[in-house]
């Protein structure tokens, strides 16, 4: 309930045009996958209730867009973001979220990902 209410408040106050989220992936740890699935479902519900468009990206596409390699590790994604943007969150999950947002922005670009036509 805490995540849902916080997301609803953020969506209402910032009124974004879209929400970008990573697609479901298979995790090695079943409990982690279950918890992540619950949190992801809550985020999707909050977006749907506020009428915000949701765009989903596979993790490999996010990594490919940011680093050039779909097999990049989390710390590599963070380092590339730091090179591109300067300051980025220290927490890997937060930098992953930033990577998803940046991936979405690049796919919205009229020239496509990486600035290619």
N, C-alpha and C positions, 0 to 999 in steps of 0.2 A: 504494500500500500504506500510505503514511503517513496519508492521510486516512481510509481504512477502519479502521485500527487505532485511531486517535485517536477516531473516532466510536464504535467498539465500546466502548472504555474509558469514554467519557462516558455512553453509554446504559446500560452496566452499573452505573456508580457512581451516576448520578442517577435511573435507573429511571423515565423519564417515562411518562405514560399514552399520549401520542401524539407524533407528529412531524408538523410542518406544513412543507410545501415548495411552492415555486412551480412551477406547471406549465411544461412545455417551451414555449418561445417561439422565434420565428424571429429570428435575429440577422443583422446586416448583415455581420459578419465570420465567414466559414465556420470558420476555425481557432478563434476564440473559442467559437463554438457547439459545436464538437466537444469542446473541453476542458471546457466547462460540462456537456455531456451526459455525459461520463465521470465527472466529480465527482458529478453528480446521481445517476447509476446506482450509484455506490459508496455514497452516502448511503442510497438506497433499499434496497440489499442489506444494509447494516448494520442498518437498522431491521427488515427482514424477518427477519434471523437472530436478533434479540433478541425478536421477537414483538411489537414496538410497532406500534400502528395508525398508518397514514400517511394524512394528509389533504392533498390537493393543491388549490391555489388559483391561478386565472389571475392574471397580473400586474395586469391591469386591475381585477379585483375587489379585490385588495389595495390598490391605489392609491385606488379608489373608497371603500373602507371607511375608510381612514385620512384621506384628504384631501377626499373628496367629489367628486373628479374622477378618472376612470379613465385620463386622459391626463396625469396629473401627472408631473413630472420627478423624478429621484432626490433632488435637493437640496430640492425642495418637500416630498417625503415626510419627509425628515429634519427639516426645520423644523417641520412639523406635529407629528411625534413629540416634538420638543423642547418644544413648547408644551404638549403633553398630559402628558408624563412628566418634564419637567425636564432631566435629563442623559441624553444618548444618545451612542452611539459616533460618533466623528468620521468614520470610514471609511464611505463610502456603501454598500458591500456589507454591512457589519455592520448599518447602520441599516435596510437592505432586509430583512435576516433578522429583525430585531426587528419590522418592519412585518408580515411574514408571520405571526409568532407572535401579534401583537396581533390581526390579522385573524381568525386561528383562534379566539382567545379570544372575540372578539365574535360569531362564528358559533355558538359553543357556548352563549352566553347564552340563557336561556329566552325572552328578549324579542327575540332576533335582532340583526342588525347595527345599530349605531347606537342600540340600546335600543328599537327600534320593535317592537311586537307582531306 
